[in-house]
Amino acid sequence: PEPTIRKFMTYAPHTISDEAMLSKAKEAMRTNQVRHLPVVHDDKLVGILSERDIALVEALDGVDPRAVPVSVAMNPAVYKALPDTPLVVVLEAMAERKLGSCVVMLGSEAVGIFTTVDVCRCFAESLKTPGERAS
């Protein structure tokens, strides 16, 4: 059977409200040791926020991350896939579009996230001999 992102995705991703301040998002990333946060509004996915997005806004003169909402820095164009999407489809799309993440959706709920860190785990797993692989 063709491998899917379900096997390698991170389940139950941490999310943040589009109305939260960037300082809160930065703290959530540090606390949870993540670099991407799906952004929600009324429990609906409306964007993705990366460490890089925050850094770009913080680099602007006179910006106070405690006064700038996540909605200003987030990317509203979220790459989404279903848990059973073939891994090769997601990997090709992420490489082609130079994306750092894919939000895994089931209906309107973000059930997981698949990031470049997950890609590295996946690749490392593929390089192991059959006896070394996790089941």
SERO-4910 file (N, C-alpha, C, O; in steps of 0.05 Angstrom, whole numbers):
BEGIN
 pado doro    nc1    nc2    nc3   cac1   cac2   cac3    cc1    cc2    cc3    oc1    oc2    oc3
  Pro    A     17    -24      0      0      0      0     17     25      0     39     26     12
  Glu    A      8     45    -14     22     71    -16     21     85     11      0     89     23
  Pro    A     45     94     22     45    108     47     30    135     46     31    149     25
  Thr    A     17    142     67      1    167     69     14    185     90     31    177    106
  Ile    A      5    211     91     16    229    111      6    222    139     18    231    159
  Arg    A    -14    206    141    -25    198    167     -3    186    185     -2    191    209
  Lys    A     15    170    173     36    156    187     56    176    199     68    170    220
  Phe    A     61    198    186     83    216    194     74    243    205     90    258    215
  Met    A     48    249    202     39    275    212     40    277    242     40    257    256
  Thr    A     40    302    252     38    307    280      8    311    286     -5    328    275
  Tyr    A     -2    294    304    -31    295    310    -38    318    329    -20    328    343
  Ala    A    -63    327    328    -73    348    346    -54    372    348    -43    377    369
  Pro    A    -51    386    326    -32    408    326    -41    431    344    -65    435    348
  His    A    -22    446    355    -28    470    371    -38    490    350    -27    493    329
  Thr    A    -59    505    358    -70    526    340    -70    552    355    -65    553    379
  Ile    A    -75    573    341    -77    600    353    -99    616    339   -104    612    316
  Ser    A   -112    633    355   -133    650    344   -120    672    326    -99    682    332
  Asp    A   -135    680    305   -125    702    288   -125    728    303   -112    747    294
  Glu    A   -140    730    325   -141    754    341   -120    756    363   -117    777    375
  Ala    A   -106    734    368    -84    734    388    -61    752    378    -58    756    354
  Met    A    -46    762    397    -23    779    390      1    761    382      4    739    392
  Leu    A     18    772    366     42    758    357     59    748    380     71    727    379
  Ser    A     61    764    401     77    757    424     66    730    436     82    714    445
  Lys    A     40    727    436     27    702    447     34    679    428     40    657    438
  Ala    A     34    683    402     40    662    383     69    654    386     75    630    386
  Lys    A     87    673    390    115    667    393    120    651    418    135    632    418
  Glu    A    106    658    440    108    643    465     98    615    462    109    596    472
  Ala    A     75    612    448     63    585    443     83    568    427     86    544    433
  Met    A     96    579    407    115    564    391    139    555    409    148    532    407
  Arg    A    149    574    425    171    567    443    164    545    463    178    526    466
  Thr    A    141    549    476    132    530    496    127    502    485    134    482    497
  Asn    A    115    501    461    108    475    449    129    465    430    126    443    418
  Gln    A    151    480    427    173    472    409    163    466    381    169    445    369
  Val    A    148    484    369    138    482    342    145    507    327    150    528    338
  Arg    A    145    506    300    152    529    283    128    538    266    130    558    252
  His    A    106    523    267     82    530    252     57    527    270     55    508    285
  Leu    A     39    546    267     14    545    281     -9    549    262    -11    570    249
  Pro    A    -27    529    259    -52    535    244    -67    557    258    -69    557    283
  Val    A    -78    576    243    -92    599    254   -122    594    250   -132    588    228
  Val    A   -137    598    272   -166    593    271   -182    618    279   -172    635    294
  His    A   -206    620    268   -225    640    275   -252    626    279   -262    614    260
  Asp    A   -263    627    303   -288    613    309   -285    583    301   -303    572    289
  Asp    A   -263    571    309   -257    542    304   -254    535    274   -255    512    267
  Lys    A   -252    555    257   -249    550    228   -220    558    220   -211    580    228
  Leu    A   -207    541    205   -180    547    196   -180    571    177   -194    570    156
  Val    A   -164    591    183   -163    615    166   -135    622    157   -131    640    140
  Gly    A   -115    607    167    -88    613    158    -67    596    172    -74    578    188
  Ile    A    -42    601    166    -19    588    178      1    609    186      6    628    171
  Leu    A     13    606    209     33    625    219     59    610    224     59    590    238
  Ser    A     81    620    213    107    607    217    125    626    234    119    650    236
  Glu    A    146    615    245    166    631    259    176    653    240    180    676    248
  Arg    A    180    646    215    190    665    195    170    688    191    179    711    188
  Asp    A    145    682    190    124    703    187    127    723    210    125    748    206
  Ile    A    130    713    234    132    730    258    158    747    255    157    771    260
  Ala    A    180    735    248    206    749    246    204    771    225    215    793    230
  Leu    A    191    767    203    188    787    182    173    812    193    181    834    187
  Val    A    152    807    207    136    830    218    152    844    240    152    868    242
  Glu    A    165    828    257    180    840    279    204    857    269    212    876    282
  Ala    A    214    850    245    236    865    234    228    893    224    246    910    220
  Leu    A    203    898    221    194    925    213    197    945    235    193    939    258
  Asp    A    205    969    228    210    990    248    185    996    263    163    999    252
  Gly    A    188    999    289    166   1007    307    145    987    312    123    994    322
  Val    A    150    962    306    129    941    310    132    930    338    153    921    346
  Asp    A    110    930    353    109    917    379     92    892    376     68    893    372
  Pro    A    106    868    379     92    843    376     69    838    395     52    821    391
  Arg    A     68    855    417     46    852    436     21    867    426      0    865    438
  Ala    A     24    883    405      2    899    395     -6    892    366    -23    905    354
  Val    A      7    871    355      1    863    327    -13    836    328     -2    817    338
  Pro    A    -38    835    317    -52    809    317    -40    789    296    -28    797    276
  Val    A    -44    764    302    -34    742    285    -44    746    256    -30    739    237
  Ser    A    -69    756    253    -81    759    227    -64    776    208    -65    773    183
  Val    A    -48    794    219    -31    811    203     -7    796    191      1    801    168
  Ala    A      4    777    206     28    762    197     22    735    184     39    725    170
  Met    A     -1    724    189     -7    697    179     -9    696    149    -13    717    136
  Asn    A     -6    672    138    -10    668    109    -38    655    106    -43    633    117
  Pro    A    -57    669     93    -84    657     90    -85    634     70   -105    619     70
  Ala    A    -64    631     54    -64    609     34    -51    584     47    -27    581     47
  Val    A    -68    568     59    -58    544     73    -59    520     55    -79    515     41
  Tyr    A    -37    505     54    -37    480     39    -49    459     57    -40    454     79
  Lys    A    -71    446     48    -86    427     64    -87    400     50    -87    399     25
  Ala    A    -89    379     65    -93    352     54   -108    335     74   -111    342     97
  Leu    A   -118    313     64   -132    293     81   -111    274     93    -89    271     81
  Pro    A   -117    261    115    -98    243    127    -89    220    108    -67    210    110
  Asp    A   -107    212     91   -100    190     73    -89    199     46    -87    183     27
  Thr    A    -81    224     44    -68    233     19    -41    219     17    -26    218     36
  Pro    A    -35    209     -7     -9    195    -10     14    214     -4     14    237    -11
  Leu    A     33    203     11     57    219     19     70    232     -5     78    255     -3
  Val    A     73    218    -27     87    229    -50     73    254    -61     86    272    -70
  Val    A     46    254    -60     31    278    -69     37    302    -52     42    324    -62
  Val    A     38    298    -26     43    320     -7     72    330    -10     77    354    -11
  Leu    A     91    311    -11    119    318    -14    124    334    -39    139    354    -39
  Glu    A    113    325    -61    117    339    -87    105    367    -85    117    386    -95
  Ala    A     81    370    -74     68    396    -72     84    415    -54     88    438    -60
  Met    A     94    405    -31    110    421    -13    136    430    -26    144    453    -23
  Ala    A    149    413    -40    174    420    -54    169    440    -76    183    460    -79
  Glu    A    148    435    -92    142    452   -115    135    480   -106    143    500   -118
  Arg    A    120    482    -84    110    508    -75    128    520    -53    123    542    -43
  Lys    A    150    506    -47    169    515    -25    154    520      1    157    541     13
  Leu    A    138    500     10    122    503     34    136    488     57    149    468     54
  Gly    A    133    499     81    144    487    105    124    470    120    131    455    138
  Ser    A     98    471    111     78    455    125     54    449    108     48    462     88
  Cys    A     39    429    117     13    421    106     -5    416    130      2    400    147
  Val    A    -28    429    130    -47    424    152    -65    401    143    -76    401    121
  Val    A    -67    381    160    -82    357    154   -111    361    165   -115    364    189
  Met    A   -130    360    147   -158    366    154   -175    341    152   -171    323    136
  Leu    A   -195    340    170   -216    320    168   -242    336    171   -249    345    193
  Gly    A   -255    340    148   -278    359    148   -267    387    153   -249    395    138
  Ser    A   -278    401    172   -269    428    178   -249    429    201   -241    451    209
  Glu    A   -241    406    211   -223    405    234   -194    399    226   -189    381    210
  Ala    A   -176    415    237   -147    410    233   -139    388    252   -137    392    276
  Val    A   -135    364    241   -129    341    258    -99    335    260    -90    320    277
  Gly    A    -84    348    243    -55    344    244    -40    365    228    -52    382    214
  Ile    A    -14    364    230      3    381    214     27    364    205     37    348    220
  Phe    A     35    369    181     58    354    169     78    376    160     72    392    142
  Thr    A    101    376    173    121    397    168    147    385    157    149    361    154
  Thr    A    165    403    151    191    394    141    205    376    161    221    359    153
  Val    A    200    380    187    212    362    207    200    334    203    215    314    205
  Asp    A    174    332    198    162    306    193    173    294    167    176    269    165
  Val    A    179    311    147    191    301    122    218    288    128    225    267    118
  Cys    A    234    301    146    260    290    153    257    263    167    272    244    162
  Arg    A    237    261    186    232    235    199    225    213    179    234    191    180
  Cys    A    208    221    160    198    203    139    222    193    122    224    169    117
  Phe    A    239    212    114    262    205     98    282    187    113    292    168    102
  Ala    A    287    193    138    304    177    155    294    149    157    309    129    155
  Glu    A    267    146    161    254    120    163    258    104    137    263     80    137
  Ser    A    256    118    114    259    105     88    287     95     83    292     77     67
  Leu    A    307    107     96    335     99     92    343     76    109    364     64    104
  Lys    A    328     69    129    334     47    146    330     20    132    313     18    114
  Thr    A    345      0    140    340    -26    129    314    -37    141    306    -28    162
  Pro    A    301    -56    127    276    -66    137    276    -74    167    256    -70    180
  Gly    A    297    -86    177    299    -94    204    300    -71    224    293    -75    248
  Glu    A    309    -48    215    312    -25    233    286     -8    235    283      8    253
  Arg    A    268    -11    215    245      6    213    225      1    236    221    -21    245
  Ala    A    213     23    245    192     22    265    167     11    251    162     16    228
  Ser    A    151     -4    266    127    -16    253    103      3    256     82     -4    247
***
